[in-house]
């Protein structure tokens, strides 16, 4: 199957408030380019603060850089 990036899909789940019962429910939403860009920025900051041994792999870094470009 190969490695999948963090953003391979275009749909994500979001918690929304249900109006009729007052509870919370998961809803499928489309991942917009703005939300995707914000998530990438957030992940880059996390990777810079907490570098993991797997993220130091040259092949993984190359594949991440290609997807983020």
C-alpha positions as CSV (number, residue, x, y, z in Angstrom):
1,X,0.0,0.0,0.0
2,X,2.9,2.5,0.6
3,X,3.1,5.5,2.8
4,X,0.2,7.8,3.0
5,X,0.6,11.5,3.9
6,X,-1.3,13.3,6.5
7,X,-3.4,15.0,3.9
8,X,-4.2,12.2,1.4
9,X,-7.9,12.5,1.8
10,X,-10.1,15.5,1.1
11,X,-12.7,14.8,3.7
12,X,-12.3,15.1,7.5
13,X,-14.6,14.7,10.4
14,X,-15.7,17.7,12.5
15,X,-17.7,17.9,15.7
16,X,-20.8,20.0,15.2
17,X,-23.7,20.9,17.6
18,X,-27.0,19.1,16.8
19,X,-29.8,21.6,16.9
20,X,-32.7,19.3,17.7
21,X,-31.2,17.4,20.6
22,X,-28.6,19.9,21.8
23,X,-25.9,17.2,21.7
24,X,-22.8,17.0,19.6
25,X,-22.4,14.9,16.5
26,X,-19.6,14.0,14.0
27,X,-20.2,15.4,10.5
28,X,-18.1,14.8,7.4
29,X,-16.9,18.1,5.8
30,X,-14.7,18.9,2.9
31,X,-11.2,19.9,3.7
32,X,-10.8,23.3,2.1
33,X,-7.4,24.6,0.9
34,X,-7.4,27.1,3.7
35,X,-8.0,24.5,6.4
36,X,-5.4,22.2,4.7
37,X,-2.8,25.0,4.7
38,X,-3.5,25.8,8.3
39,X,-3.1,22.2,9.3
40,X,0.2,21.9,7.4
41,X,1.5,25.0,9.2
42,X,0.4,23.6,12.5
43,X,2.2,20.2,11.8
44,X,5.4,22.0,10.7
45,X,5.5,23.8,14.0
46,X,4.9,20.6,15.9
47,X,7.6,18.8,14.0
48,X,10.1,21.6,14.6
49,X,9.4,21.6,18.4
50,X,9.2,17.9,18.9
51,X,11.4,16.2,16.2
52,X,10.8,12.5,16.3
53,X,13.4,9.9,15.2
54,X,11.2,8.8,12.3
55,X,10.9,12.4,11.0
56,X,14.7,12.6,10.8
57,X,14.8,9.9,8.1
58,X,16.0,11.4,4.9
59,X,13.5,9.5,2.7
60,X,10.6,10.5,4.9
61,X,11.7,14.1,4.9
62,X,11.9,14.1,1.2
63,X,8.4,12.6,0.8
64,X,7.1,15.1,3.3
65,X,8.7,18.1,1.5
66,X,7.3,16.9,-1.8
67,X,3.8,16.7,-0.4
68,X,4.0,20.1,1.4
69,X,5.3,21.9,-1.6
